[in-house]
Amino acid sequence: MIFEMNPDTITLNDLQNGRYIQVNEHFSEMLEYSKEEVIGKIPLELGIWNNRKDREKVMEILAKDGIVRDYEVQFKKKSGEVVDTLLSAKHLNIGDNRITVAIARDITQKKVAIREKEEQSRRITLHAQALMEMATDPEFVSGNLESGAKKIVIMASEVTDCDRASIWIFNKDDPNTLTLVVGWDRKTQTNLEKMNMTLSSYPKYFQAIRKDRFVDASDAIHDPRTSEFADVYSRPLGISSLLDAPFFLRGKIRGVVCLEHGGELRRWRGYEKQFVVTIAEQVTQLLLNAERKEAKEELEKAVKVRTSELAEALENLQKTQEQLIHSEKMAALGQLVAGIAHEINNPLGAISALSGELRAYLNSSAERMEKLGHDFSTVSTEFVHNLSELIRKGIESKESILSRENKKAALNSIKAKLKDLGYENAHDLADRLLDYGLPSALEEFPSLFLDPKYYPLIKFALEEIHTYKNILSIRLAVDRTSKIVYALKSYAHIDTEENRGKVLTDLAENIETVLTIYHNKIKGGVDVELDFPVRPMVEAYPDDLVQVWTNLIYNSLQAMRFKGKIRISIQDQKKRFGFLFKIMVLEFLRK
């Protein structure tokens, strides 16, 4: 009874001739031979040993030791299928007969599981290496969108052993359309042609791609999420299985990464799903790198244009000085040259310093990504997402408006929390978080600060925020320079009033031009109050008016010794014939 019900195979063989004396039911079930086919025959007649060398080794051990324990061998079924087993055998004496008792345990499923685990481990390692190489690729880091995207789809198809890989992006002008921007066919080693998909035609697919982190269609033809485009896309292209993942930019879905497999249906593994999600995140990073590259190029172009304008304005100013050296206007302007130069040098100095810092930071991007590659590969997708949110919040935040006392208290509080978490540079990190408008970062993103070993990634995020703040500062400096240049052009404009005639002039802007020119002398100790309830446009000679305001304002500044207050107002009084504009200037108080 026990012999027959044992879950392992049990066989009894005559030691003298090797023939089977008896086998149990499980032997017949495992190897598909009936008892009648087995009893009286030797194993070699049946051909159940998959490898004769295994049999010879087992017989050698039995002859030497009389027993074999848990020896791994493969048997062959009647159908030819191979079975992995653990074999134990022993010689026994039963009466006058010498027999061999053999017990074999089927470990085929266990071996399959082990092989699958080993394959999974190999694949995960391969995925990590591919992602690391992509993260440090010069085209990717520099933001070369087309070249970087091509490298991503080629890498994805090779690493996942898929026939096709592609990146689709929603059309900016038509959000209802998804466009294939880059794709790779691994079989033909060619790029895929661009094509479009309309959301309204495939509502189930787009609902799934917006709702879930991925669409894993093992049967792309019949899966409800992908069956809508089976006839127009999957069948014509020979696609049997799909694995798609959306990628996002600033919280909004921007497109889809698509992996396509042909031939037999493919059951997507968990690590493959995680891999395609990570690829989608790399596409997001590539888009951000491309935006940064474009912003850098635009900024450099704007700086070059503004610098050229400034150089031209200064050259014109020098020419004007030579032409009008004997005029009263040029005499007044000559008094301002040093102040104007100072006003121009301040923003130029800021632009030079910040652009140099920005260039040094961007030039080290590739080296920095190589150093941080390992750190990024050790953290979870959620950690990377939180790090992106920290950067986004720092970019959008304003400078801290806390009072000195409150700022000191906030700094001490953040520093204490960081020290409790084990940070050695707690003061510096707390100070930077506060400067970038992130006083509650530890509460909003606790997972980022749990372990000081993540400090290099946090430092990277803060450097990204600092770079963006530098760009804003450069823009402010450029705007300030532009305003000065505009005022200089307006003030130093040369024309013959009689030849040109009267022109429509904004009185308030005319006055503001003079105030801009005198800003360096005013800012030290003079308060200027402007009261312009109306900004009248009148027919006048604007150059002559500038000279009038220059004389009045400069005389007032001299009278108060550049310390006091000036109030300038424009009032209109209705008369029988049109309007009378009363300009009240030079009401000054000595401080």
Beta strands, then each sheet from edge to edge (+ up, - down):
strand 1: 9-14
strand 2: 20-23
strand 3: 67-76
strand 4: 82-94
strand 5: 97-106
strand 6: 164-170
strand 7: 177-185
strand 8: 190-191
strand 9: 196-198
strand 10: 215-217
strand 11: 239-249
strand 12: 252-262
strand 13: 503-506
strand 14: 526-531
strand 15: 537-540
strand 16: 564-574
strand 17: 579-590
sheet 1: 2+ 1- 5+ 4- 3+
sheet 2: 8+ 7- 6+ 12- 11+ 10-
sheet 3: 8+ 7- 9+
sheet 4: 13+ 15-
sheet 5: 14+ 16+ 17-
end
